[in-house]
């Protein structure tokens, strides 16, 4: 097809370093070098991989988590900071787009954060998981709608979600409506058991079909020694095994390479972006197959502020009104300021109404 564009992708499944504060970052940079040597220009690492996923929160009772939680605070990532500088430099050196999951520290809170670095080393997107799952709610704060975005990169339009965010169809639709071409999925891996891997495979293949995009999914891996370290009680160690399905899936829902479900490794596959149009010709869920007059999404994409500026005078009101009209000439929505979304070409997109500050 005339719009064929080949992007070589890498999905990375390796173990974190649970001992050394900078050990996992070293493993990331080494994997970037290895994937780049194989020609990869799009790379995805697991959920909150730096410094490591908080497996302890799944197996330890709350009363015993304090020490491990504080250690995670000490090793968490500042954005921007030394970790983002190092990964950005690696992306620039290899001309690669890198999606990395980190535990982000923002003063007194931690967040499950996904970072997308463009091939020039710039950080194109920082997004936080909107709702931590189950045990994770004791570890991380919540993200906001500003992170549900798709960014233009050197390899195409890229979006990302973490773990069970893929079970939120409205979150997925927010990315689909922004014409996502490549989707980065990240899961912790080495968790829950085989059923987690089975469910994950169904989820990522379905998103590829529904969004008509490629999905590059990365899960983490724990060695036997690390499982024993995380789970001092032998009877709990089964909770930190299984749950791995590192994979690269086409818009037709097909695996481009055999999924990696055990051990460490880097999957490599070529993605022909012409398949996006081939799939959408038959079923474009945010285009000719949509019915926006019947079903649409209201997406508040404003960052959630912790401090609101009070309006004290008519001057403040006029100033705020000017800011809003400068930011958008779109009509207001009932209940808030904003308007319709924009498609990839900047034209109004009636499928997603967006609230803007």
C-alpha positions as a Markdown table, in Angstrom:
| # | Residue | x | y | z |
|---|---|---|---|---|
| 1 | Unk | 0.0 | 0.0 | 0.0 |
| 2 | Unk | 1.1 | 3.5 | -0.8 |
| 3 | Unk | 1.1 | 4.7 | 2.9 |
| 4 | Unk | 3.3 | 1.8 | 4.1 |
| 5 | Unk | 5.7 | 3.0 | 6.8 |
| 6 | Unk | 7.8 | 0.4 | 8.7 |
| 7 | Unk | 8.6 | 0.9 | 12.3 |
| 8 | Unk | 10.7 | -1.7 | 14.1 |
| 9 | Unk | 9.4 | -2.1 | 17.7 |
| 10 | Unk | 10.9 | -3.7 | 20.8 |
| 11 | Unk | 8.9 | -4.9 | 23.8 |
| 12 | Unk | 11.2 | -5.4 | 26.8 |
| 13 | Unk | 10.7 | -8.0 | 29.5 |
| 14 | Unk | 13.6 | -7.9 | 32.0 |
| 15 | Unk | 13.9 | -8.0 | 35.8 |
| 16 | Unk | 14.4 | -4.8 | 37.8 |
| 17 | Unk | 17.3 | -4.4 | 40.3 |
| 18 | Unk | 15.7 | -4.5 | 43.7 |
| 19 | Unk | 19.1 | -3.9 | 45.5 |
| 20 | Unk | 20.9 | -1.0 | 44.0 |
| 21 | Unk | 19.2 | 2.4 | 43.7 |
| 22 | Unk | 20.4 | 3.1 | 40.2 |
| 23 | Unk | 20.5 | -0.6 | 39.1 |
| 24 | Unk | 17.2 | -0.7 | 37.2 |
| 25 | Unk | 18.1 | 2.5 | 35.3 |
| 26 | Unk | 21.3 | 0.8 | 34.2 |
| 27 | Unk | 19.3 | -2.2 | 33.0 |
| 28 | Unk | 17.0 | 0.1 | 31.0 |
| 29 | Unk | 19.9 | 1.8 | 29.3 |
| 30 | Unk | 21.6 | -1.5 | 28.4 |
| 31 | Unk | 18.3 | -2.8 | 27.0 |
| 32 | Unk | 17.9 | 0.4 | 24.9 |
| 33 | Unk | 21.4 | -0.2 | 23.5 |
| 34 | Unk | 20.6 | -3.8 | 22.7 |
| 35 | Unk | 17.3 | -3.1 | 21.1 |
| 36 | Unk | 18.8 | -0.3 | 19.0 |
| 37 | Unk | 21.5 | -2.6 | 17.8 |
| 38 | Unk | 18.7 | -4.8 | 16.4 |
| 39 | Unk | 17.2 | -1.8 | 14.6 |
| 40 | Unk | 14.4 | -1.0 | 17.0 |
| 41 | Unk | 13.2 | 2.6 | 16.9 |
| 42 | Unk | 10.2 | 2.2 | 19.2 |
| 43 | Unk | 10.8 | 0.6 | 22.7 |
| 44 | Unk | 8.4 | -0.1 | 25.6 |
| 45 | Unk | 9.4 | -1.1 | 29.1 |
| 46 | Unk | 7.1 | -2.4 | 31.9 |
| 47 | Unk | 4.8 | -0.6 | 34.3 |
| 48 | Unk | 6.6 | 1.5 | 37.0 |
| 49 | Unk | 9.8 | -0.4 | 36.1 |
| 50 | Unk | 12.1 | 2.3 | 37.6 |
| 51 | Unk | 13.0 | 1.6 | 40.3 |
| 52 | Unk | 10.6 | -1.3 | 40.4 |
| 53 | Unk | 6.9 | -2.2 | 40.7 |
| 54 | Unk | 5.7 | -2.2 | 44.4 |
| 55 | Unk | 5.2 | -6.0 | 44.5 |
| 56 | Unk | 5.4 | -5.8 | 48.3 |
| 57 | Unk | 2.1 | -4.0 | 48.5 |
| 58 | Unk | 0.3 | -7.1 | 47.1 |
| 59 | Unk | 1.7 | -9.6 | 49.6 |
| 60 | Unk | 2.5 | -7.7 | 52.8 |
| 61 | Unk | -0.2 | -6.5 | 55.2 |
| 62 | Unk | -0.5 | -2.7 | 55.6 |
| 63 | Unk | 1.1 | -2.7 | 59.1 |
| 64 | Unk | 4.3 | -4.2 | 57.6 |
| 65 | Unk | 4.6 | -2.1 | 54.5 |
| 66 | Unk | 6.1 | 1.1 | 56.0 |
| 67 | Unk | 9.8 | 0.3 | 55.5 |
| 68 | Unk | 9.3 | -0.9 | 51.9 |
| 69 | Unk | 7.1 | 2.1 | 51.1 |
| 70 | Unk | 9.6 | 4.6 | 52.4 |
| 71 | Unk | 12.4 | 2.9 | 50.4 |
| 72 | Unk | 10.3 | 3.3 | 47.3 |
| 73 | Unk | 10.0 | 7.0 | 48.1 |
| 74 | Unk | 13.8 | 7.3 | 48.4 |
| 75 | Unk | 14.3 | 5.7 | 45.0 |
| 76 | Unk | 11.4 | 7.2 | 43.1 |
| 77 | Unk | 11.9 | 9.3 | 40.0 |
| 78 | Unk | 11.7 | 13.1 | 39.8 |
| 79 | Unk | 10.3 | 14.3 | 36.5 |
| 80 | Unk | 12.3 | 16.0 | 35.2 |
| 81 | Unk | 15.5 | 14.7 | 36.8 |
| 82 | Unk | 18.5 | 12.5 | 36.4 |
| 83 | Unk | 16.5 | 9.5 | 35.1 |
| 84 | Unk | 14.6 | 11.5 | 32.5 |
| 85 | Unk | 17.9 | 13.1 | 31.4 |
| 86 | Unk | 19.6 | 9.7 | 31.0 |
| 87 | Unk | 16.7 | 8.1 | 29.1 |
| 88 | Unk | 16.2 | 11.2 | 27.0 |
| 89 | Unk | 19.9 | 11.1 | 26.0 |
| 90 | Unk | 19.7 | 7.4 | 25.1 |
| 91 | Unk | 16.6 | 8.1 | 22.9 |
| 92 | Unk | 18.5 | 11.0 | 21.2 |
| 93 | Unk | 21.6 | 8.9 | 20.7 |
| 94 | Unk | 19.7 | 6.1 | 19.0 |
| 95 | Unk | 17.0 | 8.1 | 17.3 |
| 96 | Unk | 14.4 | 6.0 | 19.2 |
| 97 | Unk | 11.0 | 6.6 | 20.8 |
| 98 | Unk | 11.0 | 5.2 | 24.3 |
| 99 | Unk | 8.1 | 4.5 | 26.6 |
| 100 | Unk | 9.1 | 4.0 | 30.2 |
| 101 | Unk | 7.1 | 3.3 | 33.4 |
| 102 | Unk | 8.3 | 4.9 | 36.6 |
| 103 | Unk | 7.3 | 5.5 | 40.2 |
| 104 | Unk | 7.2 | 9.3 | 40.1 |
| 105 | Unk | 7.7 | 11.3 | 43.3 |
| 106 | Unk | 6.0 | 14.6 | 43.5 |
| 107 | Unk | 6.9 | 16.0 | 46.9 |
| 108 | Unk | 4.9 | 13.9 | 49.4 |
| 109 | Unk | 3.1 | 11.6 | 46.9 |
| 110 | Unk | 4.0 | 8.8 | 44.5 |
| 111 | Unk | 2.4 | 8.2 | 41.1 |
| 112 | Unk | 2.3 | 5.4 | 38.6 |
| 113 | Unk | 3.7 | 7.4 | 35.7 |
| 114 | Unk | 4.2 | 6.7 | 32.0 |
| 115 | Unk | 6.8 | 8.7 | 30.1 |
| 116 | Unk | 7.1 | 9.0 | 26.3 |
| 117 | Unk | 10.4 | 10.2 | 25.0 |
| 118 | Unk | 10.7 | 11.2 | 21.3 |
| 119 | Unk | 13.6 | 10.4 | 19.1 |
| 120 | Unk | 15.2 | 13.8 | 19.7 |
| 121 | Unk | 15.3 | 13.0 | 23.4 |
| 122 | Unk | 12.5 | 15.4 | 24.4 |
| 123 | Unk | 9.8 | 14.2 | 26.9 |
| 124 | Unk | 6.6 | 14.4 | 24.8 |
| 125 | Unk | 4.2 | 13.1 | 27.5 |
| 126 | Unk | 4.1 | 12.5 | 31.2 |
| 127 | Unk | 0.8 | 10.8 | 32.3 |
| 128 | Unk | -0.3 | 9.3 | 35.6 |
| 129 | Unk | -2.5 | 6.2 | 36.0 |
| 130 | Unk | -5.9 | 7.6 | 36.6 |
| 131 | Unk | -7.0 | 5.0 | 39.1 |
| 132 | Unk | -4.5 | 2.7 | 40.9 |
| 133 | Unk | -5.8 | -0.8 | 41.2 |
| 134 | Unk | -6.7 | -2.5 | 44.5 |
| 135 | Unk | -3.5 | -2.8 | 46.6 |
| 136 | Unk | -1.9 | 0.0 | 44.6 |
| 137 | Unk | -4.2 | 2.6 | 46.1 |
| 138 | Unk | -2.1 | 2.6 | 49.3 |
| 139 | Unk | 1.0 | 3.4 | 47.2 |
| 140 | Unk | 0.1 | 5.9 | 44.5 |
| 141 | Unk | -2.1 | 8.9 | 44.0 |
| 142 | Unk | -4.5 | 9.3 | 41.1 |
| 143 | Unk | -3.8 | 10.9 | 37.8 |
| 144 | Unk | -6.1 | 13.2 | 35.9 |
| 145 | Unk | -7.6 | 13.6 | 32.4 |
| 146 | Unk | -4.7 | 15.7 | 31.1 |
| 147 | Unk | -2.7 | 12.5 | 30.6 |
| 148 | Unk | -5.2 | 10.8 | 28.4 |
| 149 | Unk | -3.5 | 12.1 | 25.3 |
| 150 | Unk | -1.8 | 10.9 | 22.1 |
| 151 | Unk | 1.4 | 12.6 | 21.0 |
| 152 | Unk | 3.0 | 12.9 | 17.5 |
| 153 | Unk | 6.4 | 11.3 | 17.5 |
| 154 | Unk | 9.1 | 10.3 | 15.0 |
| 155 | Unk | 7.4 | 6.9 | 14.6 |
| 156 | Unk | 3.8 | 8.0 | 14.5 |
| 157 | Unk | 0.9 | 8.9 | 16.9 |
| 158 | Unk | 1.6 | 7.2 | 20.2 |
| 159 | Unk | -0.6 | 6.8 | 23.3 |
| 160 | Unk | -0.2 | 4.8 | 26.5 |
| 161 | Unk | -2.2 | 3.2 | 29.3 |
| 162 | Unk | -1.1 | 1.2 | 32.3 |
| 163 | Unk | -2.4 | -2.2 | 33.3 |
| 164 | Unk | -6.1 | -2.2 | 34.2 |
| 165 | Unk | -6.7 | 1.2 | 32.6 |
| 166 | Unk | -7.3 | -1.1 | 29.6 |
| 167 | Unk | -10.4 | -2.3 | 31.3 |
| 168 | Unk | -11.8 | 1.3 | 31.2 |
| 169 | Unk | -13.4 | 1.6 | 27.8 |
| 170 | Unk | -13.8 | 5.3 | 28.1 |
| 171 | Unk | -10.1 | 5.8 | 28.8 |
| 172 | Unk | -9.3 | 3.7 | 25.8 |
| 173 | Unk | -11.8 | 5.7 | 23.6 |
| 174 | Unk | -10.2 | 9.0 | 24.6 |
| 175 | Unk | -7.0 | 7.7 | 23.0 |
| 176 | Unk | -8.8 | 6.1 | 20.0 |
| 177 | Unk | -10.6 | 9.4 | 19.3 |
| 178 | Unk | -7.1 | 11.1 | 19.0 |
| 179 | Unk | -6.2 | 8.6 | 16.2 |
| 180 | Unk | -3.7 | 6.5 | 18.0 |
| 181 | Unk | -1.5 | 4.5 | 15.6 |
| 182 | Unk | 0.8 | 2.8 | 18.2 |
| 183 | Unk | -0.3 | 2.0 | 21.7 |
| 184 | Unk | 2.1 | 1.3 | 24.5 |
| 185 | Unk | 0.7 | -1.0 | 27.1 |
| 186 | Unk | 2.5 | -1.7 | 30.4 |
| 187 | Unk | 1.8 | -4.3 | 33.1 |
| 188 | Unk | 3.8 | -5.3 | 36.1 |
| 189 | Unk | 4.2 | -9.0 | 35.2 |
| 190 | Unk | 5.2 | -11.7 | 37.8 |
| 191 | Unk | 1.9 | -11.2 | 39.5 |
| 192 | Unk | -1.4 | -13.0 | 40.2 |
| 193 | Unk | -0.7 | -16.1 | 38.0 |
| 194 | Unk | -1.5 | -17.5 | 34.6 |
| 195 | Unk | -5.0 | -16.1 | 34.6 |
| 196 | Unk | -3.5 | -12.6 | 34.6 |
| 197 | Unk | -1.5 | -13.3 | 31.5 |
| 198 | Unk | -4.5 | -14.9 | 29.8 |
| 199 | Unk | -6.7 | -11.8 | 30.5 |
| 200 | Unk | -3.9 | -9.5 | 29.5 |
| 201 | Unk | -3.6 | -11.1 | 26.1 |
| 202 | Unk | -7.3 | -10.8 | 25.4 |
| 203 | Unk | -7.2 | -7.2 | 26.5 |
| 204 | Unk | -4.3 | -6.0 | 24.3 |
| 205 | Unk | -5.5 | -7.9 | 21.2 |
| 206 | Unk | -9.0 | -6.4 | 21.6 |
| 207 | Unk | -7.6 | -2.9 | 21.9 |
| 208 | Unk | -5.6 | -3.4 | 18.8 |
| 209 | Unk | -8.7 | -4.5 | 16.9 |
| 210 | Unk | -11.0 | -1.9 | 18.3 |
| 211 | Unk | -8.6 | 1.0 | 18.0 |
| 212 | Unk | -7.1 | -0.2 | 14.7 |
| 213 | Unk | -3.6 | 0.4 | 16.0 |
| 214 | Unk | -0.5 | -1.6 | 16.9 |
| 215 | Unk | -0.1 | -2.5 | 20.6 |
| 216 | Unk | 3.3 | -3.0 | 22.1 |
| 217 | Unk | 3.0 | -4.5 | 25.5 |
| 218 | Unk | 5.7 | -5.0 | 28.1 |
| 219 | Unk | 5.6 | -6.9 | 31.4 |
| 220 | Unk | 8.2 | -7.1 | 34.1 |
| 221 | Unk | 9.9 | -10.3 | 35.3 |
| 222 | Unk | 11.1 | -11.4 | 38.8 |
| 223 | Unk | 13.7 | -14.1 | 39.2 |
| 224 | Unk | 13.2 | -16.9 | 41.7 |
| 225 | Unk | 15.6 | -15.1 | 44.1 |
| 226 | Unk | 13.6 | -11.9 | 43.8 |
| 227 | Unk | 10.3 | -13.7 | 44.4 |
| 228 | Unk | 11.7 | -15.1 | 47.6 |
| 229 | Unk | 12.9 | -11.6 | 48.6 |
| 230 | Unk | 9.5 | -10.0 | 47.9 |
| 231 | Unk | 7.6 | -12.9 | 49.6 |
| 232 | Unk | 9.3 | -14.1 | 52.7 |
| 233 | Unk | 6.4 | -16.5 | 53.3 |
| 234 | Unk | 6.6 | -19.4 | 50.9 |
| 235 | Unk | 2.9 | -19.8 | 50.8 |
| 236 | Unk | 2.5 | -16.4 | 49.2 |
| 237 | Unk | 5.1 | -16.8 | 46.5 |
| 238 | Unk | 2.6 | -18.0 | 43.9 |
| 239 | Unk | 1.2 | -14.5 | 44.0 |
| 240 | Unk | 4.4 | -13.2 | 42.4 |
| 241 | Unk | 4.6 | -15.7 | 39.5 |
| 242 | Unk | 2.9 | -15.7 | 36.1 |
| 243 | Unk | 1.1 | -12.7 | 34.7 |
| 244 | Unk | 3.6 | -12.3 | 31.9 |
| 245 | Unk | 2.6 | -11.6 | 28.3 |
| 246 | Unk | 5.1 | -9.3 | 26.6 |
| 247 | Unk | 3.8 | -9.0 | 23.0 |
| 248 | Unk | 3.6 | -7.0 | 19.8 |
| 249 | Unk | 0.1 | -7.1 | 18.2 |
| 250 | Unk | -1.1 | -5.8 | 14.8 |
| 251 | Unk | -4.3 | -3.8 | 14.1 |
| 252 | Unk | -5.7 | -7.1 | 12.9 |
| 253 | Unk | -5.3 | -8.6 | 16.4 |
| 254 | Unk | -2.4 | -10.8 | 15.4 |
| 255 | Unk | 0.8 | -11.4 | 17.2 |
| 256 | Unk | 3.7 | -10.3 | 15.1 |
| 257 | Unk | 6.0 | -12.5 | 17.2 |
| 258 | Unk | 5.4 | -15.2 | 19.7 |
| 259 | Unk | 4.6 | -13.6 | 23.1 |
| 260 | Unk | 7.1 | -13.9 | 25.8 |
| 261 | Unk | 5.6 | -15.4 | 29.0 |
| 262 | Unk | 8.6 | -16.7 | 30.8 |
| 263 | Unk | 12.1 | -15.3 | 31.5 |
| 264 | Unk | 13.9 | -12.3 | 30.3 |
| 265 | Unk | 14.1 | -11.1 | 26.7 |
| 266 | Unk | 13.4 | -8.4 | 24.1 |
| 267 | Unk | 10.8 | -9.0 | 21.4 |
| 268 | Unk | 11.5 | -7.4 | 18.0 |
| 269 | Unk | 9.0 | -7.0 | 15.2 |
| 270 | Unk | 8.4 | -4.7 | 12.2 |
| 271 | Unk | 5.1 | -2.7 | 12.3 |
| 272 | Unk | 3.7 | -1.7 | 8.9 |
| 273 | Unk | 1.6 | 1.3 | 9.7 |
| 274 | Unk | -0.3 | 0.8 | 6.4 |
| 275 | Unk | -2.2 | -1.9 | 8.3 |
| 276 | Unk | -3.9 | 0.9 | 10.4 |
| 277 | Unk | -5.7 | 2.2 | 7.3 |
| 278 | Unk | -6.4 | -1.3 | 6.1 |
| 279 | Unk | -8.2 | -2.1 | 9.3 |
| 280 | Unk | -10.0 | 1.3 | 9.5 |
| 281 | Unk | -11.3 | 0.9 | 6.0 |
| 282 | Unk | -13.5 | -1.9 | 7.4 |
| 283 | Unk | -14.1 | -0.6 | 10.9 |
| 284 | Unk | -13.2 | 2.9 | 12.1 |
| 285 | Unk | -14.6 | 3.1 | 15.6 |
| 286 | Unk | -14.0 | 6.8 | 15.8 |
| 287 | Unk | -15.0 | 7.6 | 12.2 |
| 288 | Unk | -17.4 | 6.0 | 9.8 |
| 289 | Unk | -18.4 | 3.2 | 12.3 |
| 290 | Unk | -19.2 | 5.7 | 15.1 |
| 291 | Unk | -22.6 | 7.2 | 15.9 |
| 292 | Unk | -21.7 | 10.4 | 17.8 |
| 293 | Unk | -25.3 | 11.7 | 17.8 |
| 294 | Unk | -26.2 | 8.6 | 19.9 |
| 295 | Unk | -23.0 | 7.9 | 21.8 |
| 296 | Unk | -20.1 | 10.2 | 22.7 |
| 297 | Unk | -17.5 | 10.8 | 25.4 |
| 298 | Unk | -17.2 | 13.8 | 27.7 |
| 299 | Unk | -13.5 | 14.1 | 28.6 |
| 300 | Unk | -12.2 | 16.7 | 31.1 |
| 301 | Unk | -8.6 | 17.1 | 29.9 |
| 302 | Unk | -7.7 | 19.8 | 32.4 |
| 303 | Unk | -4.9 | 19.2 | 34.9 |
| 304 | Unk | -6.4 | 18.8 | 38.4 |
| 305 | Unk | -5.1 | 21.7 | 40.4 |
| 306 | Unk | -4.6 | 21.5 | 44.2 |
| 307 | Unk | -5.0 | 25.3 | 44.5 |
| 308 | Unk | -7.7 | 27.3 | 42.7 |
| 309 | Unk | -7.3 | 31.0 | 42.2 |
| 310 | Unk | -10.4 | 32.8 | 43.6 |
| 311 | Unk | -12.2 | 35.4 | 41.4 |
| 312 | Unk | -12.4 | 38.5 | 43.5 |
| 313 | Unk | -13.4 | 41.2 | 41.1 |
| 314 | Unk | -14.9 | 42.1 | 37.7 |
| 315 | Unk | -11.3 | 42.6 | 36.5 |
| 316 | Unk | -10.5 | 39.0 | 37.4 |
| 317 | Unk | -13.6 | 37.8 | 35.6 |
| 318 | Unk | -12.7 | 39.7 | 32.5 |
| 319 | Unk | -9.1 | 38.4 | 32.7 |
| 320 | Unk | -10.3 | 34.8 | 33.0 |
| 321 | Unk | -12.8 | 35.2 | 30.2 |
| 322 | Unk | -10.0 | 36.6 | 28.0 |
| 323 | Unk | -7.8 | 33.6 | 28.8 |
| 324 | Unk | -10.5 | 31.2 | 28.0 |
| 325 | Unk | -11.4 | 32.8 | 24.6 |
| 326 | Unk | -7.7 | 33.0 | 23.7 |
| 327 | Unk | -7.2 | 29.3 | 24.4 |
| 328 | Unk | -10.3 | 28.2 | 22.4 |
| 329 | Unk | -12.9 | 29.8 | 20.2 |
| 330 | Unk | -15.1 | 26.7 | 20.6 |
| 331 | Unk | -18.6 | 26.9 | 22.1 |
| 332 | Unk | -19.0 | 26.3 | 25.9 |
| 333 | Unk | -20.4 | 23.1 | 27.2 |
| 334 | Unk | -23.1 | 23.0 | 29.9 |
| 335 | Unk | -21.4 | 22.9 | 33.3 |
| 336 | Unk | -18.0 | 24.0 | 32.2 |
| 337 | Unk | -15.8 | 25.8 | 29.7 |
| 338 | Unk | -14.6 | 24.0 | 26.7 |
| 339 | Unk | -15.8 | 22.5 | 23.4 |
| 340 | Unk | -15.4 | 19.7 | 21.0 |
| 341 | Unk | -12.2 | 17.8 | 20.6 |
| 342 | Unk | -9.9 | 18.2 | 17.6 |
| 343 | Unk | -8.8 | 15.5 | 15.2 |
| 344 | Unk | -5.3 | 14.9 | 13.9 |
| 345 | Unk | -5.6 | 17.7 | 11.4 |
| 346 | Unk | -7.0 | 20.2 | 14.0 |
| 347 | Unk | -10.6 | 20.0 | 12.7 |
| 348 | Unk | -13.5 | 19.8 | 15.2 |
| 349 | Unk | -14.1 | 16.2 | 16.3 |
| 350 | Unk | -17.7 | 15.7 | 17.5 |
| 351 | Unk | -17.0 | 12.3 | 19.0 |
| 352 | Unk | -15.3 | 13.7 | 22.1 |
| 353 | Unk | -16.4 | 16.8 | 23.9 |
| 354 | Unk | -13.6 | 18.2 | 26.0 |
| 355 | Unk | -13.8 | 20.4 | 29.1 |
| 356 | Unk | -11.1 | 22.9 | 29.2 |
| 357 | Unk | -10.1 | 25.4 | 31.8 |
